[in-house]
Amino acid sequence: MILVKFYQKVRSALAWRKQNLRAKVLRCWILHLKSQPMLSNQKPAIVFAPHPDDETLGCGGMIALKRQQGVPVWVVFMTDGQDSQFNHERIKTIAELVEIRKHEALAALNTLGVQSSEIHFLDLPDGSLPALPEAKRQQVVEQLVELLKMTHAQEVYVTYRKEIHPDHQETYALVRSAILQSQQALELIQYPVWANWRPQQIDFKAAEIENVYRLAIAGTRDKKIQALDAYRSQYLPLKPGAKPPLPPGFLKWFASPYEIFFKVPDQ
């Protein structure tokens, strides 16, 4: 029995190393061979995040870079992040967890240079986006249209459309619909989150892979890391023996001096 457990442990460790090595190779290929440089610009931007932390993970360096140059950036959180912790001894209600995540988001974005007046919380329940009734979905799209028109943003950042998390996929779909309904000439740019950690999830046959860009964020990398530190509920175990919501080794892939973006070709 002891030998069987030992064999299973070794096998699991080898499988993890193989997966990790493959991820490293794919990431290096995307970053150094497939992508092209993305230059910083003065275009006002709006970032749509499925959950509090996605905006900093995927494009915190870009946000800080634009704000450092005085370029307006707005951030919209689609859901309240209530599914990130369960049965925690110090968190008695869902409302308390939602407030924690909102406070973390405000602190992170303050570090990146975004004022609270430029931050919008739609407060949809975490995990609910794919199952929104049609009437509610249209209501959300109309909210997004209003935000697009109110901000006068020229660039729209949203999560990669084929991320494994359903909320990430649906955030892309909702934002895409809002852009079409707004009838504005906006540049839609996707940022990977889970697909950055595991690039095997990227659809290498999709048009996006021919439009991969890398943005150098060396000058704002420290701010991004500091902003990520604000999301303590996501990377620290909140009680002895518990696992944090984000898996081990996840955050290190977002401390790179580059951020990866997919520009959506005209359709």
C-alpha positions as CSV (number, residue, x, y, z in Angstrom):
1,M,0.0,0.0,0.0
2,I,2.9,2.4,0.9
3,L,4.6,1.6,-2.4
4,V,1.4,2.2,-4.4
5,K,0.9,5.6,-2.7
6,F,4.6,6.5,-3.4
7,Y,4.2,5.5,-7.0
8,Q,1.1,7.6,-7.4
9,K,2.8,10.6,-5.8
10,V,5.8,10.3,-8.1
11,R,3.6,9.9,-11.1
12,S,1.6,12.9,-10.2
13,A,4.8,15.0,-9.7
14,L,6.2,13.9,-13.1
15,A,2.9,14.7,-14.8
16,W,2.9,18.2,-13.2
17,R,6.5,18.8,-14.3
18,K,5.7,17.7,-17.9
19,Q,2.6,20.0,-18.0
20,N,4.7,22.9,-16.5
21,L,7.5,22.4,-19.0
22,R,5.0,22.4,-21.9
23,A,3.5,25.6,-20.6
24,K,6.9,27.3,-20.4
25,V,7.8,26.3,-24.0
26,L,4.4,27.6,-25.4
27,R,4.7,30.8,-23.4
28,C,8.2,31.4,-24.7
29,W,7.1,30.7,-28.3
30,I,4.2,33.1,-28.0
31,L,6.2,35.8,-26.3
32,H,9.5,35.8,-28.2
33,L,8.6,34.3,-31.6
34,K,4.9,34.8,-32.3
35,S,4.1,38.1,-30.8
36,Q,5.0,41.6,-32.1
37,P,5.7,44.7,-30.0
38,M,2.7,46.7,-28.8
39,L,3.5,50.4,-28.4
40,S,2.1,52.5,-25.6
41,N,-0.3,55.1,-26.8
42,Q,-2.5,58.0,-25.6
43,K,-5.8,56.3,-26.3
44,P,-8.3,56.3,-23.3
45,A,-9.1,52.7,-22.4
46,I,-11.8,50.8,-20.6
47,V,-11.1,47.4,-19.0
48,F,-13.8,44.8,-18.4
49,A,-13.0,42.3,-15.7
50,P,-15.2,39.2,-14.9
51,H,-14.0,39.2,-11.3
52,P,-12.0,41.5,-9.0
53,D,-8.3,40.7,-9.7
54,D,-8.6,39.7,-13.4
55,E,-7.9,43.3,-14.5
56,T,-4.6,43.4,-12.5
57,L,-3.6,39.9,-13.5
58,G,-4.2,40.4,-17.2
59,C,-3.4,44.1,-17.8
60,G,-2.3,45.8,-14.6
61,G,1.0,46.9,-16.2
62,M,-0.9,48.4,-19.1
63,I,-3.3,50.3,-16.8
64,A,-0.4,51.7,-14.7
65,L,1.5,52.7,-17.8
66,K,-1.4,54.6,-19.2
67,R,-2.2,56.3,-15.9
68,Q,1.5,57.2,-15.5
69,Q,1.2,59.1,-18.8
70,G,-2.1,60.8,-17.7
71,V,-4.2,58.7,-20.0
72,P,-7.8,58.0,-18.7
73,V,-8.6,54.4,-17.8
74,W,-11.9,53.0,-16.5
75,V,-12.4,49.6,-15.0
76,V,-15.7,47.7,-14.9
77,F,-16.2,44.6,-12.7
78,M,-18.9,42.3,-14.1
79,T,-19.4,40.1,-11.0
80,D,-18.9,40.4,-7.2
81,G,-16.5,37.5,-6.8
82,Q,-18.6,35.8,-4.1
83,D,-17.6,32.3,-5.2
84,S,-13.9,32.6,-4.3
85,Q,-14.1,31.4,-0.7
86,F,-16.3,28.9,1.0
87,N,-17.0,28.2,4.7
88,H,-14.4,30.5,6.0
89,E,-14.5,30.8,9.8
90,R,-14.0,34.6,9.7
91,I,-16.4,35.3,6.8
92,K,-19.9,34.8,8.0
93,T,-21.9,36.0,5.0
94,I,-21.6,36.4,1.2
95,A,-22.1,40.1,1.6
96,E,-19.0,40.3,3.8
97,L,-16.9,38.4,1.2
98,V,-18.2,40.7,-1.5
99,E,-17.2,43.8,0.5
100,I,-13.7,42.3,1.0
101,R,-13.2,41.7,-2.7
102,K,-14.5,45.2,-3.5
103,H,-12.1,46.8,-1.0
104,E,-9.3,44.8,-2.5
105,A,-10.2,45.9,-6.0
106,L,-10.3,49.6,-5.0
107,A,-6.9,49.2,-3.2
108,A,-5.3,47.5,-6.2
109,L,-6.5,50.0,-8.7
110,N,-5.5,52.9,-6.5
111,T,-2.0,51.5,-6.6
112,L,-2.2,51.4,-10.4
113,G,-3.4,55.0,-10.5
114,V,-7.1,54.5,-11.2
115,Q,-9.5,56.7,-9.1
116,S,-12.6,55.3,-7.5
117,S,-14.8,57.5,-9.7
118,E,-13.5,55.6,-12.7
119,I,-14.3,52.2,-11.2
120,H,-17.7,50.6,-11.8
121,F,-19.1,47.5,-10.0
122,L,-22.1,45.8,-11.8
123,D,-22.4,43.4,-8.8
124,L,-23.7,40.5,-10.8
125,P,-23.4,37.2,-8.9
126,D,-20.1,35.4,-9.4
127,G,-20.7,32.5,-11.8
128,S,-24.0,33.8,-13.1
129,L,-23.0,35.3,-16.4
130,P,-23.5,32.3,-18.7
131,A,-27.0,31.6,-17.3
132,L,-28.4,35.1,-17.4
133,P,-32.0,35.2,-18.7
134,E,-32.3,36.9,-22.1
135,A,-34.0,40.0,-20.6
136,K,-31.3,40.4,-18.0
137,R,-28.6,39.8,-20.5
138,Q,-29.9,42.6,-22.7
139,Q,-30.1,44.9,-19.7
140,V,-26.5,44.2,-18.9
141,V,-25.5,44.9,-22.5
142,E,-27.3,48.2,-22.4
143,Q,-25.4,49.1,-19.2
144,L,-22.2,48.3,-21.0
145,V,-23.2,50.5,-24.0
146,E,-23.9,53.4,-21.6
147,L,-20.4,53.0,-20.1
148,L,-18.8,52.8,-23.5
149,K,-20.5,56.0,-24.5
150,M,-20.0,57.8,-21.2
151,T,-16.3,57.2,-21.0
152,H,-15.4,57.9,-24.7
153,A,-12.8,55.2,-24.5
154,Q,-11.0,54.2,-27.7
155,E,-9.6,50.9,-26.6
156,V,-11.6,48.2,-24.9
157,Y,-9.8,45.4,-23.0
158,V,-11.7,42.2,-22.1
159,T,-10.8,38.6,-21.2
160,Y,-9.7,36.2,-23.9
161,R,-12.9,34.8,-25.5
162,K,-11.9,31.1,-25.1
163,E,-10.7,31.1,-21.5
164,I,-11.8,28.0,-19.5
165,H,-13.7,30.1,-17.0
166,P,-17.3,30.5,-18.2
167,D,-17.6,34.0,-16.7
168,H,-14.5,35.1,-18.7
169,Q,-16.0,33.7,-21.9
170,E,-19.4,35.4,-21.3
171,T,-17.7,38.7,-20.4
172,Y,-16.2,38.8,-23.8
173,A,-19.5,37.9,-25.4
174,L,-21.4,40.7,-23.5
175,V,-18.7,43.3,-24.3
176,R,-18.6,42.3,-27.9
177,S,-22.4,42.7,-28.1
178,A,-22.2,46.1,-26.4
179,I,-19.6,47.4,-28.9
180,L,-21.8,46.3,-31.8
181,Q,-24.9,47.9,-30.3
182,S,-23.0,51.1,-29.5
183,Q,-22.1,51.5,-33.2
184,Q,-18.8,53.1,-32.1
185,A,-15.4,52.5,-33.7
186,L,-13.6,50.8,-30.8
187,E,-10.5,48.7,-30.8
188,L,-11.2,45.4,-29.0
189,I,-8.2,43.8,-27.2
190,Q,-8.3,40.5,-25.4
191,Y,-6.1,39.7,-22.4
192,P,-5.5,36.1,-21.2
193,V,-5.7,35.2,-17.5
194,W,-6.1,31.5,-17.1
195,A,-4.7,31.0,-20.6
196,N,-1.6,32.9,-19.6
197,W,-1.0,30.4,-16.8
198,R,-1.8,27.4,-19.0
199,P,-1.3,28.5,-22.7
200,Q,-2.3,25.1,-23.8
201,Q,-5.9,26.5,-23.5
202,I,-5.3,28.9,-26.3
203,D,-7.0,28.1,-29.6
204,F,-4.0,28.1,-32.0
205,K,-6.3,27.9,-35.0
206,A,-8.1,31.1,-34.1
207,A,-7.5,34.4,-35.8
208,E,-6.2,35.9,-32.6
209,I,-3.0,33.9,-32.7
210,E,-2.0,35.8,-35.8
211,N,-2.6,39.1,-33.9
212,V,-0.6,38.5,-30.7
213,Y,1.2,41.5,-29.1
214,R,3.5,41.9,-26.2
215,L,3.6,45.1,-24.2
216,A,6.7,45.9,-22.2
217,I,5.8,46.9,-18.7
218,A,9.2,46.9,-17.0
219,G,8.6,50.5,-15.8
220,T,5.3,49.6,-14.1
221,R,6.0,46.0,-13.2
222,D,6.6,46.8,-9.5
223,K,3.3,48.6,-9.3
224,K,1.5,45.7,-10.8
225,I,3.0,43.3,-8.3
226,Q,2.1,45.7,-5.5
227,A,-1.5,45.9,-6.8
228,L,-1.7,42.1,-6.9
229,D,-0.6,42.0,-3.3
230,A,-3.9,43.8,-2.5
231,Y,-5.8,40.7,-3.5
232,R,-4.8,38.8,-0.4
233,S,-8.1,36.8,-0.2
234,Q,-7.2,35.2,-3.5
235,Y,-3.6,34.0,-3.0
236,L,-3.4,33.4,0.8
237,P,-5.1,30.5,2.6
238,L,-7.6,32.1,5.0
239,K,-7.4,29.3,7.5
240,P,-4.9,26.7,8.5
241,G,-4.8,23.8,6.0
242,A,-7.1,25.5,3.5
243,K,-6.0,26.1,-0.1
244,P,-6.2,29.6,-1.6
245,P,-8.5,30.1,-4.5
246,L,-5.6,30.7,-6.9
247,P,-3.5,27.6,-7.5
248,P,0.2,27.3,-6.4
249,G,2.6,29.0,-8.9
250,F,-0.2,30.9,-10.6
251,L,0.9,34.5,-9.7
252,K,4.5,34.1,-10.8
253,W,3.4,34.0,-14.4
254,F,1.9,37.5,-14.1
255,A,5.1,39.1,-12.8
256,S,6.6,39.1,-16.2
257,P,8.1,42.3,-17.7
258,Y,5.6,41.8,-20.6
259,E,1.9,41.5,-20.9
260,I,0.3,39.5,-23.8
261,F,-2.7,40.7,-25.7
262,F,-4.8,39.5,-28.7
263,K,-6.1,42.1,-31.0
264,V,-9.4,41.1,-32.6
265,P,-9.3,41.3,-36.4
266,D,-12.2,43.1,-38.1
267,Q,-15.1,40.7,-38.6
